[in-house]
């Protein structure tokens, strides 16, 4: 996913430096953490890395690893 550094608490659909003219989703790190927590996950890893290369230049993206928390995991296993 592409980062939303300008508005870390939001997700937006917009072009990204002329790339993705149809719109790219950009996720703020605080938005990702909040949404994960609301769904019963903890953030194990969140860092920037090259998402892809355009004209030999990296487009940075967020790499996120989530872990299902104890109570949510118990509910999932019980279902």
PyMOL Python script that loads the backbone (N, CA, C, O; Angstrom):
from pymol import cmd

cmd.read_pdbstr("""\
ATOM      1  N   UNK A   1       0.840  -1.168   0.000  1.00  0.00           N
ATOM      2  CA  UNK A   1       0.000   0.000   0.000  1.00  0.00           C
ATOM      3  C   UNK A   1       0.886   1.232   0.000  1.00  0.00           C
ATOM      4  O   UNK A   1       2.004   1.207   0.515  1.00  0.00           O
ATOM      5  N   UNK A   2       0.381   2.302  -0.578  1.00  0.00           N
ATOM      6  CA  UNK A   2       1.150   3.537  -0.634  1.00  0.00           C
ATOM      7  C   UNK A   2       0.903   4.348   0.635  1.00  0.00           C
ATOM      8  O   UNK A   2      -0.225   4.394   1.126  1.00  0.00           O
ATOM      9  N   UNK A   3       1.941   4.989   1.172  1.00  0.00           N
ATOM     10  CA  UNK A   3       1.786   5.767   2.399  1.00  0.00           C
ATOM     11  C   UNK A   3       1.086   7.112   2.165  1.00  0.00           C
ATOM     12  O   UNK A   3       1.153   7.678   1.074  1.00  0.00           O
ATOM     13  N   UNK A   4       0.428   7.600   3.191  1.00  0.00           N
ATOM     14  CA  UNK A   4      -0.209   8.913   3.171  1.00  0.00           C
ATOM     15  C   UNK A   4       0.464   9.737   4.263  1.00  0.00           C
ATOM     16  O   UNK A   4      -0.088   9.909   5.350  1.00  0.00           O
ATOM     17  N   UNK A   5       1.651  10.240   3.971  1.00  0.00           N
ATOM     18  CA  UNK A   5       2.427  10.973   4.965  1.00  0.00           C
ATOM     19  C   UNK A   5       1.813  12.322   5.316  1.00  0.00           C
ATOM     20  O   UNK A   5       2.003  12.820   6.426  1.00  0.00           O
ATOM     21  N   UNK A   6       1.079  12.916   4.382  1.00  0.00           N
ATOM     22  CA  UNK A   6       0.488  14.233   4.626  1.00  0.00           C
ATOM     23  C   UNK A   6      -0.657  14.160   5.643  1.00  0.00           C
ATOM     24  O   UNK A   6      -0.871  15.097   6.411  1.00  0.00           O
ATOM     25  N   UNK A   7      -1.383  13.051   5.642  1.00  0.00           N
ATOM     26  CA  UNK A   7      -2.527  12.875   6.542  1.00  0.00           C
ATOM     27  C   UNK A   7      -2.456  11.479   7.152  1.00  0.00           C
ATOM     28  O   UNK A   7      -3.167  10.577   6.708  1.00  0.00           O
ATOM     29  N   UNK A   8      -1.594  11.284   8.180  1.00  0.00           N
ATOM     30  CA  UNK A   8      -1.351   9.945   8.712  1.00  0.00           C
ATOM     31  C   UNK A   8      -2.568   9.264   9.345  1.00  0.00           C
ATOM     32  O   UNK A   8      -2.542   8.055   9.573  1.00  0.00           O
ATOM     33  N   UNK A   9      -3.626  10.016   9.628  1.00  0.00           N
ATOM     34  CA  UNK A   9      -4.815   9.429  10.244  1.00  0.00           C
ATOM     35  C   UNK A   9      -5.894   9.074   9.228  1.00  0.00           C
ATOM     36  O   UNK A   9      -7.002   8.691   9.606  1.00  0.00           O
ATOM     37  N   UNK A  10      -5.574   9.200   7.923  1.00  0.00           N
ATOM     38  CA  UNK A  10      -6.603   9.018   6.902  1.00  0.00           C
ATOM     39  C   UNK A  10      -6.160   8.063   5.800  1.00  0.00           C
ATOM     40  O   UNK A  10      -4.981   7.749   5.640  1.00  0.00           O
ATOM     41  N   UNK A  11      -7.164   7.619   5.050  1.00  0.00           N
ATOM     42  CA  UNK A  11      -6.931   6.892   3.801  1.00  0.00           C
ATOM     43  C   UNK A  11      -7.513   7.765   2.692  1.00  0.00           C
ATOM     44  O   UNK A  11      -8.551   8.401   2.873  1.00  0.00           O
ATOM     45  N   UNK A  12      -6.841   7.791   1.552  1.00  0.00           N
ATOM     46  CA  UNK A  12      -7.296   8.632   0.457  1.00  0.00           C
ATOM     47  C   UNK A  12      -7.121   7.886  -0.861  1.00  0.00           C
ATOM     48  O   UNK A  12      -6.244   7.031  -0.983  1.00  0.00           O
ATOM     49  N   UNK A  13      -7.941   8.202  -1.826  1.00  0.00           N
ATOM     50  CA  UNK A  13      -7.797   7.681  -3.186  1.00  0.00           C
ATOM     51  C   UNK A  13      -7.474   8.865  -4.078  1.00  0.00           C
ATOM     52  O   UNK A  13      -8.304   9.754  -4.265  1.00  0.00           O
ATOM     53  N   UNK A  14      -6.276   8.876  -4.623  1.00  0.00           N
ATOM     54  CA  UNK A  14      -5.838  10.007  -5.431  1.00  0.00           C
ATOM     55  C   UNK A  14      -4.661   9.583  -6.296  1.00  0.00           C
ATOM     56  O   UNK A  14      -4.116   8.492  -6.125  1.00  0.00           O
ATOM     57  N   UNK A  15      -4.275  10.443  -7.219  1.00  0.00           N
ATOM     58  CA  UNK A  15      -3.094  10.145  -8.020  1.00  0.00           C
ATOM     59  C   UNK A  15      -1.867  10.258  -7.132  1.00  0.00           C
ATOM     60  O   UNK A  15      -1.895  10.889  -6.075  1.00  0.00           O
ATOM     61  N   UNK A  16      -0.810   9.643  -7.577  1.00  0.00           N
ATOM     62  CA  UNK A  16       0.424   9.620  -6.792  1.00  0.00           C
ATOM     63  C   UNK A  16       1.563  10.112  -7.666  1.00  0.00           C
ATOM     64  O   UNK A  16       2.155   9.334  -8.414  1.00  0.00           O
ATOM     65  N   UNK A  17       1.871  11.398  -7.575  1.00  0.00           N
ATOM     66  CA  UNK A  17       2.948  12.001  -8.369  1.00  0.00           C
ATOM     67  C   UNK A  17       2.813  11.674  -9.855  1.00  0.00           C
ATOM     68  O   UNK A  17       3.789  11.317 -10.515  1.00  0.00           O
ATOM     69  N   UNK A  18       1.592  11.801 -10.368  1.00  0.00           N
ATOM     70  CA  UNK A  18       1.369  11.518 -11.779  1.00  0.00           C
ATOM     71  C   UNK A  18       1.239  10.042 -12.094  1.00  0.00           C
ATOM     72  O   UNK A  18       0.981   9.681 -13.242  1.00  0.00           O
ATOM     73  N   UNK A  19       1.409   9.189 -11.115  1.00  0.00           N
ATOM     74  CA  UNK A  19       1.318   7.747 -11.297  1.00  0.00           C
ATOM     75  C   UNK A  19      -0.050   7.290 -10.812  1.00  0.00           C
ATOM     76  O   UNK A  19      -0.585   7.857  -9.859  1.00  0.00           O
ATOM     77  N   UNK A  20      -0.617   6.289 -11.442  1.00  0.00           N
ATOM     78  CA  UNK A  20      -1.935   5.800 -11.033  1.00  0.00           C
ATOM     79  C   UNK A  20      -3.011   6.825 -11.319  1.00  0.00           C
ATOM     80  O   UNK A  20      -3.736   7.239 -10.414  1.00  0.00           O
ATOM     81  N   UNK A  21      -3.121   7.236 -12.569  1.00  0.00           N
ATOM     82  CA  UNK A  21      -4.069   8.284 -12.935  1.00  0.00           C
ATOM     83  C   UNK A  21      -5.498   7.944 -12.537  1.00  0.00           C
ATOM     84  O   UNK A  21      -6.304   8.843 -12.297  1.00  0.00           O
ATOM     85  N   UNK A  22      -5.819   6.663 -12.465  1.00  0.00           N
ATOM     86  CA  UNK A  22      -7.157   6.256 -12.026  1.00  0.00           C
ATOM     87  C   UNK A  22      -7.320   6.359 -10.519  1.00  0.00           C
ATOM     88  O   UNK A  22      -8.427   6.208 -10.003  1.00  0.00           O
ATOM     89  N   UNK A  23      -6.243   6.610  -9.819  1.00  0.00           N
ATOM     90  CA  UNK A  23      -6.283   6.756  -8.372  1.00  0.00           C
ATOM     91  C   UNK A  23      -5.588   5.605  -7.672  1.00  0.00           C
ATOM     92  O   UNK A  23      -5.742   4.446  -8.056  1.00  0.00           O
ATOM     93  N   UNK A  24      -4.842   5.926  -6.669  1.00  0.00           N
ATOM     94  CA  UNK A  24      -4.170   4.952  -5.814  1.00  0.00           C
ATOM     95  C   UNK A  24      -4.668   5.179  -4.394  1.00  0.00           C
ATOM     96  O   UNK A  24      -4.906   6.316  -3.987  1.00  0.00           O
ATOM     97  N   UNK A  25      -4.823   4.114  -3.655  1.00  0.00           N
ATOM     98  CA  UNK A  25      -5.158   4.268  -2.242  1.00  0.00           C
ATOM     99  C   UNK A  25      -3.885   4.568  -1.482  1.00  0.00           C
ATOM    100  O   UNK A  25      -2.873   3.885  -1.638  1.00  0.00           O
ATOM    101  N   UNK A  26      -3.950   5.600  -0.657  1.00  0.00           N
ATOM    102  CA  UNK A  26      -2.828   5.986   0.195  1.00  0.00           C
ATOM    103  C   UNK A  26      -3.291   5.884   1.636  1.00  0.00           C
ATOM    104  O   UNK A  26      -4.283   6.504   2.020  1.00  0.00           O
ATOM    105  N   UNK A  27      -2.580   5.108   2.433  1.00  0.00           N
ATOM    106  CA  UNK A  27      -2.972   4.835   3.817  1.00  0.00           C
ATOM    107  C   UNK A  27      -2.006   5.496   4.789  1.00  0.00           C
ATOM    108  O   UNK A  27      -0.792   5.314   4.688  1.00  0.00           O
ATOM    109  N   UNK A  28      -2.541   6.260   5.726  1.00  0.00           N
ATOM    110  CA  UNK A  28      -1.733   6.833   6.788  1.00  0.00           C
ATOM    111  C   UNK A  28      -1.394   5.765   7.809  1.00  0.00           C
ATOM    112  O   UNK A  28      -2.197   4.866   8.061  1.00  0.00           O
ATOM    113  N   UNK A  29      -0.208   5.856   8.401  1.00  0.00           N
ATOM    114  CA  UNK A  29       0.219   4.850   9.370  1.00  0.00           C
ATOM    115  C   UNK A  29      -0.691   4.802  10.590  1.00  0.00           C
ATOM    116  O   UNK A  29      -0.973   3.720  11.104  1.00  0.00           O
ATOM    117  N   UNK A  30      -1.153   5.949  11.058  1.00  0.00           N
ATOM    118  CA  UNK A  30      -2.079   5.959  12.200  1.00  0.00           C
ATOM    119  C   UNK A  30      -3.416   5.333  11.818  1.00  0.00           C
ATOM    120  O   UNK A  30      -4.036   4.652  12.634  1.00  0.00           O
ATOM    121  N   UNK A  31      -3.862   5.557  10.587  1.00  0.00           N
ATOM    122  CA  UNK A  31      -5.094   4.942  10.090  1.00  0.00           C
ATOM    123  C   UNK A  31      -4.962   3.420  10.080  1.00  0.00           C
ATOM    124  O   UNK A  31      -5.865   2.711  10.524  1.00  0.00           O
ATOM    125  N   UNK A  32      -3.842   2.926   9.576  1.00  0.00           N
ATOM    126  CA  UNK A  32      -3.621   1.477   9.513  1.00  0.00           C
ATOM    127  C   UNK A  32      -3.625   0.881  10.919  1.00  0.00           C
ATOM    128  O   UNK A  32      -4.280  -0.133  11.158  1.00  0.00           O
ATOM    129  N   UNK A  33      -2.901   1.501  11.847  1.00  0.00           N
ATOM    130  CA  UNK A  33      -2.824   0.984  13.216  1.00  0.00           C
ATOM    131  C   UNK A  33      -4.200   1.000  13.892  1.00  0.00           C
ATOM    132  O   UNK A  33      -4.576   0.035  14.556  1.00  0.00           O
ATOM    133  N   UNK A  34      -4.944   2.089  13.723  1.00  0.00           N
ATOM    134  CA  UNK A  34      -6.268   2.195  14.333  1.00  0.00           C
ATOM    135  C   UNK A  34      -7.238   1.167  13.750  1.00  0.00           C
ATOM    136  O   UNK A  34      -7.968   0.507  14.489  1.00  0.00           O
ATOM    137  N   UNK A  35      -7.241   1.037  12.444  1.00  0.00           N
ATOM    138  CA  UNK A  35      -8.142   0.091  11.790  1.00  0.00           C
ATOM    139  C   UNK A  35      -7.794  -1.344  12.164  1.00  0.00           C
ATOM    140  O   UNK A  35      -8.684  -2.168  12.376  1.00  0.00           O
ATOM    141  N   UNK A  36      -6.507  -1.642  12.243  1.00  0.00           N
ATOM    142  CA  UNK A  36      -6.082  -2.982  12.652  1.00  0.00           C
ATOM    143  C   UNK A  36      -6.551  -3.280  14.074  1.00  0.00           C
ATOM    144  O   UNK A  36      -7.072  -4.363  14.341  1.00  0.00           O
ATOM    145  N   UNK A  37      -6.370  -2.329  14.982  1.00  0.00           N
ATOM    146  CA  UNK A  37      -6.788  -2.532  16.375  1.00  0.00           C
ATOM    147  C   UNK A  37      -8.295  -2.731  16.473  1.00  0.00           C
ATOM    148  O   UNK A  37      -8.757  -3.580  17.235  1.00  0.00           O
ATOM    149  N   UNK A  38      -9.060  -1.964  15.716  1.00  0.00           N
ATOM    150  CA  UNK A  38     -10.520  -2.102  15.735  1.00  0.00           C
ATOM    151  C   UNK A  38     -10.965  -3.480  15.231  1.00  0.00           C
ATOM    152  O   UNK A  38     -12.027  -3.971  15.613  1.00  0.00           O
ATOM    153  N   UNK A  39     -10.151  -4.098  14.378  1.00  0.00           N
ATOM    154  CA  UNK A  39     -10.476  -5.412  13.833  1.00  0.00           C
ATOM    155  C   UNK A  39      -9.867  -6.549  14.648  1.00  0.00           C
ATOM    156  O   UNK A  39     -10.011  -7.717  14.288  1.00  0.00           O
ATOM    157  N   UNK A  40      -9.181  -6.209  15.755  1.00  0.00           N
ATOM    158  CA  UNK A  40      -8.627  -7.238  16.627  1.00  0.00           C
ATOM    159  C   UNK A  40      -7.202  -7.652  16.297  1.00  0.00           C
ATOM    160  O   UNK A  40      -6.779  -8.749  16.661  1.00  0.00           O
ATOM    161  N   UNK A  41      -6.458  -6.794  15.616  1.00  0.00           N
ATOM    162  CA  UNK A  41      -5.078  -7.105  15.251  1.00  0.00           C
ATOM    163  C   UNK A  41      -4.117  -6.147  15.940  1.00  0.00           C
ATOM    164  O   UNK A  41      -4.493  -5.031  16.300  1.00  0.00           O
ATOM    165  N   UNK A  42      -2.887  -6.582  16.120  1.00  0.00           N
ATOM    166  CA  UNK A  42      -1.806  -5.699  16.536  1.00  0.00           C
ATOM    167  C   UNK A  42      -0.840  -5.572  15.358  1.00  0.00           C
ATOM    168  O   UNK A  42      -0.693  -6.496  14.558  1.00  0.00           O
ATOM    169  N   UNK A  43      -0.202  -4.441  15.268  1.00  0.00           N
ATOM    170  CA  UNK A  43       0.779  -4.209  14.212  1.00  0.00           C
ATOM    171  C   UNK A  43       2.115  -4.781  14.675  1.00  0.00           C
ATOM    172  O   UNK A  43       2.689  -4.319  15.661  1.00  0.00           O
ATOM    173  N   UNK A  44       2.598  -5.776  13.967  1.00  0.00           N
ATOM    174  CA  UNK A  44       3.894  -6.387  14.282  1.00  0.00           C
ATOM    175  C   UNK A  44       5.027  -5.682  13.547  1.00  0.00           C
ATOM    176  O   UNK A  44       6.153  -5.620  14.041  1.00  0.00           O
ATOM    177  N   UNK A  45       4.723  -5.155  12.371  1.00  0.00           N
ATOM    178  CA  UNK A  45       5.738  -4.497  11.551  1.00  0.00           C
ATOM    179  C   UNK A  45       5.060  -3.470  10.668  1.00  0.00           C
ATOM    180  O   UNK A  45       4.014  -3.746  10.080  1.00  0.00           O
ATOM    181  N   UNK A  46       5.647  -2.288  10.572  1.00  0.00           N
ATOM    182  CA  UNK A  46       5.183  -1.277   9.623  1.00  0.00           C
ATOM    183  C   UNK A  46       6.405  -0.463   9.226  1.00  0.00           C
ATOM    184  O   UNK A  46       6.975   0.271  10.034  1.00  0.00           O
ATOM    185  N   UNK A  47       6.795  -0.609   7.965  1.00  0.00           N
ATOM    186  CA  UNK A  47       7.974   0.114   7.495  1.00  0.00           C
ATOM    187  C   UNK A  47       7.830   0.440   6.012  1.00  0.00           C
ATOM    188  O   UNK A  47       7.022  -0.154   5.299  1.00  0.00           O
ATOM    189  N   UNK A  48       8.629   1.390   5.577  1.00  0.00           N
ATOM    190  CA  UNK A  48       8.653   1.768   4.163  1.00  0.00           C
ATOM    191  C   UNK A  48       9.637   0.884   3.413  1.00  0.00           C
ATOM    192  O   UNK A  48      10.716   0.565   3.912  1.00  0.00           O
ATOM    193  N   UNK A  49       9.248   0.499   2.217  1.00  0.00           N
ATOM    194  CA  UNK A  49      10.118  -0.269   1.325  1.00  0.00           C
ATOM    195  C   UNK A  49       9.687   0.035  -0.099  1.00  0.00           C
ATOM    196  O   UNK A  49       8.617   0.599  -0.326  1.00  0.00           O
ATOM    197  N   UNK A  50      10.518  -0.338  -1.052  1.00  0.00           N
ATOM    198  CA  UNK A  50      10.179  -0.109  -2.455  1.00  0.00           C
ATOM    199  C   UNK A  50       8.972  -0.970  -2.824  1.00  0.00           C
ATOM    200  O   UNK A  50       9.028  -2.197  -2.748  1.00  0.00           O
ATOM    201  N   UNK A  51       7.890  -0.318  -3.222  1.00  0.00           N
ATOM    202  CA  UNK A  51       6.667  -1.008  -3.640  1.00  0.00           C
ATOM    203  C   UNK A  51       6.842  -1.516  -5.065  1.00  0.00           C
ATOM    204  O   UNK A  51       6.451  -2.636  -5.394  1.00  0.00           O
ATOM    205  N   UNK A  52       7.430  -0.677  -5.898  1.00  0.00           N
ATOM    206  CA  UNK A  52       7.701  -1.003  -7.294  1.00  0.00           C
ATOM    207  C   UNK A  52       8.637   0.072  -7.840  1.00  0.00           C
ATOM    208  O   UNK A  52       8.909   1.072  -7.175  1.00  0.00           O
ATOM    209  N   UNK A  53       9.116  -0.146  -9.036  1.00  0.00           N
ATOM    210  CA  UNK A  53      10.017   0.806  -9.678  1.00  0.00           C
ATOM    211  C   UNK A  53       9.353   1.365 -10.930  1.00  0.00           C
ATOM    212  O   UNK A  53       8.811   0.619 -11.746  1.00  0.00           O
ATOM    213  N   UNK A  54       9.402   2.672 -11.070  1.00  0.00           N
ATOM    214  CA  UNK A  54       8.862   3.367 -12.231  1.00  0.00           C
ATOM    215  C   UNK A  54      10.007   4.184 -12.818  1.00  0.00           C
ATOM    216  O   UNK A  54      10.582   5.047 -12.154  1.00  0.00           O
ATOM    217  N   UNK A  55      10.325   3.893 -14.075  1.00  0.00           N
ATOM    218  CA  UNK A  55      11.467   4.558 -14.733  1.00  0.00           C
ATOM    219  C   UNK A  55      12.723   4.447 -13.876  1.00  0.00           C
ATOM    220  O   UNK A  55      13.478   5.408 -13.728  1.00  0.00           O
ATOM    221  N   UNK A  56      12.927   3.292 -13.330  1.00  0.00           N
ATOM    222  CA  UNK A  56      14.092   2.940 -12.510  1.00  0.00           C
ATOM    223  C   UNK A  56      14.154   3.700 -11.186  1.00  0.00           C
ATOM    224  O   UNK A  56      15.193   3.706 -10.526  1.00  0.00           O
ATOM    225  N   UNK A  57      13.056   4.337 -10.795  1.00  0.00           N
ATOM    226  CA  UNK A  57      12.999   5.035  -9.519  1.00  0.00           C
ATOM    227  C   UNK A  57      12.009   4.306  -8.604  1.00  0.00           C
ATOM    228  O   UNK A  57      10.921   3.936  -9.044  1.00  0.00           O
ATOM    229  N   UNK A  58      12.374   4.099  -7.346  1.00  0.00           N
ATOM    230  CA  UNK A  58      11.472   3.377  -6.452  1.00  0.00           C
ATOM    231  C   UNK A  58      10.258   4.217  -6.057  1.00  0.00           C
ATOM    232  O   UNK A  58      10.384   5.402  -5.750  1.00  0.00           O
ATOM    233  N   UNK A  59       9.105   3.599  -6.069  1.00  0.00           N
ATOM    234  CA  UNK A  59       7.890   4.165  -5.474  1.00  0.00           C
ATOM    235  C   UNK A  59       7.745   3.470  -4.136  1.00  0.00           C
ATOM    236  O   UNK A  59       7.580   2.252  -4.073  1.00  0.00           O
ATOM    237  N   UNK A  60       7.808   4.238  -3.077  1.00  0.00           N
ATOM    238  CA  UNK A  60       7.800   3.646  -1.746  1.00  0.00           C
ATOM    239  C   UNK A  60       6.395   3.233  -1.330  1.00  0.00           C
ATOM    240  O   UNK A  60       5.404   3.869  -1.690  1.00  0.00           O
ATOM    241  N   UNK A  61       6.340   2.170  -0.577  1.00  0.00           N
ATOM    242  CA  UNK A  61       5.069   1.675  -0.064  1.00  0.00           C
ATOM    243  C   UNK A  61       5.234   1.223   1.374  1.00  0.00           C
ATOM    244  O   UNK A  61       6.349   1.060   1.869  1.00  0.00           O
ATOM    245  N   UNK A  62       4.104   1.025   2.033  1.00  0.00           N
ATOM    246  CA  UNK A  62       4.114   0.524   3.408  1.00  0.00           C
ATOM    247  C   UNK A  62       4.059  -1.000   3.391  1.00  0.00           C
ATOM    248  O   UNK A  62       3.216  -1.598   2.722  1.00  0.00           O
ATOM    249  N   UNK A  63       4.963  -1.608   4.129  1.00  0.00           N
ATOM    250  CA  UNK A  63       4.919  -3.044   4.369  1.00  0.00           C
ATOM    251  C   UNK A  63       4.353  -3.203   5.777  1.00  0.00           C
ATOM    252  O   UNK A  63       4.900  -2.664   6.738  1.00  0.00           O
ATOM    253  N   UNK A  64       3.258  -3.943   5.889  1.00  0.00           N
ATOM    254  CA  UNK A  64       2.580  -4.084   7.178  1.00  0.00           C
ATOM    255  C   UNK A  64       2.361  -5.558   7.467  1.00  0.00           C
ATOM    256  O   UNK A  64       1.878  -6.306   6.616  1.00  0.00           O
ATOM    257  N   UNK A  65       2.723  -5.969   8.681  1.00  0.00           N
ATOM    258  CA  UNK A  65       2.438  -7.330   9.149  1.00  0.00           C
ATOM    259  C   UNK A  65       1.575  -7.199  10.405  1.00  0.00           C
ATOM    260  O   UNK A  65       1.921  -6.472  11.336  1.00  0.00           O
ATOM    261  N   UNK A  66       0.457  -7.910  10.415  1.00  0.00           N
ATOM    262  CA  UNK A  66      -0.489  -7.852  11.530  1.00  0.00           C
ATOM    263  C   UNK A  66      -0.574  -9.205  12.219  1.00  0.00           C
ATOM    264  O   UNK A  66      -0.346 -10.244  11.599  1.00  0.00           O
ATOM    265  N   UNK A  67      -0.902  -9.183  13.502  1.00  0.00           N
ATOM    266  CA  UNK A  67      -1.118 -10.410  14.263  1.00  0.00           C
ATOM    267  C   UNK A  67      -2.483 -10.319  14.933  1.00  0.00           C
ATOM    268  O   UNK A  67      -2.819  -9.311  15.555  1.00  0.00           O
ATOM    269  N   UNK A  68      -3.255 -11.378  14.798  1.00  0.00           N
ATOM    270  CA  UNK A  68      -4.554 -11.449  15.456  1.00  0.00           C
ATOM    271  C   UNK A  68      -4.336 -11.518  16.958  1.00  0.00           C
ATOM    272  O   UNK A  68      -3.570 -12.356  17.432  1.00  0.00           O
ATOM    273  N   UNK A  69      -5.004 -10.641  17.719  1.00  0.00           N
ATOM    274  CA  UNK A  69      -4.804 -10.596  19.159  1.00  0.00           C
ATOM    275  C   UNK A  69      -5.527 -11.746  19.861  1.00  0.00           C
ATOM    276  O   UNK A  69      -6.365 -12.422  19.264  1.00  0.00           O
ATOM    277  N   UNK A  70      -5.195 -11.957  21.125  1.00  0.00           N
ATOM    278  CA  UNK A  70      -5.690 -13.078  21.906  1.00  0.00           C
ATOM    279  C   UNK A  70      -7.186 -13.317  21.850  1.00  0.00           C
ATOM    280  O   UNK A  70      -7.615 -14.393  21.435  1.00  0.00           O
ATOM    281  N   UNK A  71      -7.992 -12.347  22.254  1.00  0.00           N
ATOM    282  CA  UNK A  71      -9.445 -12.542  22.311  1.00  0.00           C
ATOM    283  C   UNK A  71     -10.027 -12.758  20.915  1.00  0.00           C
ATOM    284  O   UNK A  71     -10.866 -13.638  20.723  1.00  0.00           O
ATOM    285  N   UNK A  72      -9.594 -11.971  19.954  1.00  0.00           N
ATOM    286  CA  UNK A  72     -10.092 -12.111  18.591  1.00  0.00           C
ATOM    287  C   UNK A  72      -9.688 -13.472  18.023  1.00  0.00           C
ATOM    288  O   UNK A  72     -10.453 -14.096  17.289  1.00  0.00           O
ATOM    289  N   UNK A  73      -8.479 -13.926  18.369  1.00  0.00           N
ATOM    290  CA  UNK A  73      -8.015 -15.224  17.894  1.00  0.00           C
ATOM    291  C   UNK A  73      -8.858 -16.350  18.502  1.00  0.00           C
ATOM    292  O   UNK A  73      -9.206 -17.305  17.807  1.00  0.00           O
ATOM    293  N   UNK A  74      -9.186 -16.245  19.790  1.00  0.00           N
ATOM    294  CA  UNK A  74     -10.021 -17.247  20.451  1.00  0.00           C
ATOM    295  C   UNK A  74     -11.407 -17.287  19.806  1.00  0.00           C
ATOM    296  O   UNK A  74     -11.956 -18.364  19.574  1.00  0.00           O
ATOM    297  N   UNK A  75     -11.971 -16.115  19.518  1.00  0.00           N
ATOM    298  CA  UNK A  75     -13.285 -16.057  18.885  1.00  0.00           C
ATOM    299  C   UNK A  75     -13.246 -16.700  17.495  1.00  0.00           C
ATOM    300  O   UNK A  75     -14.184 -17.393  17.100  1.00  0.00           O
ATOM    301  N   UNK A  76     -12.163 -16.466  16.761  1.00  0.00           N
ATOM    302  CA  UNK A  76     -12.032 -17.025  15.426  1.00  0.00           C
ATOM    303  C   UNK A  76     -11.920 -18.539  15.476  1.00  0.00           C
ATOM    304  O   UNK A  76     -12.539 -19.234  14.670  1.00  0.00           O
ATOM    305  N   UNK A  77     -11.141 -19.055  16.410  1.00  0.00           N
ATOM    306  CA  UNK A  77     -10.964 -20.494  16.532  1.00  0.00           C
ATOM    307  C   UNK A  77     -12.246 -21.188  17.006  1.00  0.00           C
ATOM    308  O   UNK A  77     -12.514 -22.333  16.642  1.00  0.00           O
ATOM    309  N   UNK A  78     -13.028 -20.484  17.817  1.00  0.00           N
ATOM    310  CA  UNK A  78     -14.262 -21.065  18.336  1.00  0.00           C
ATOM    311  C   UNK A  78     -15.361 -21.127  17.271  1.00  0.00           C
ATOM    312  O   UNK A  78     -16.284 -21.935  17.376  1.00  0.00           O
ATOM    313  N   UNK A  79     -15.261 -20.291  16.268  1.00  0.00           N
ATOM    314  CA  UNK A  79     -16.327 -20.222  15.241  1.00  0.00           C
ATOM    315  C   UNK A  79     -16.311 -21.392  14.299  1.00  0.00           C
ATOM    316  O   UNK A  79     -17.141 -21.467  13.393  1.00  0.00           O
TER     317      UNK A  79
END
""", "prot")
cmd.dss("prot")
cmd.show_as("cartoon", "prot")
cmd.util.cbc("prot")
cmd.orient("prot")
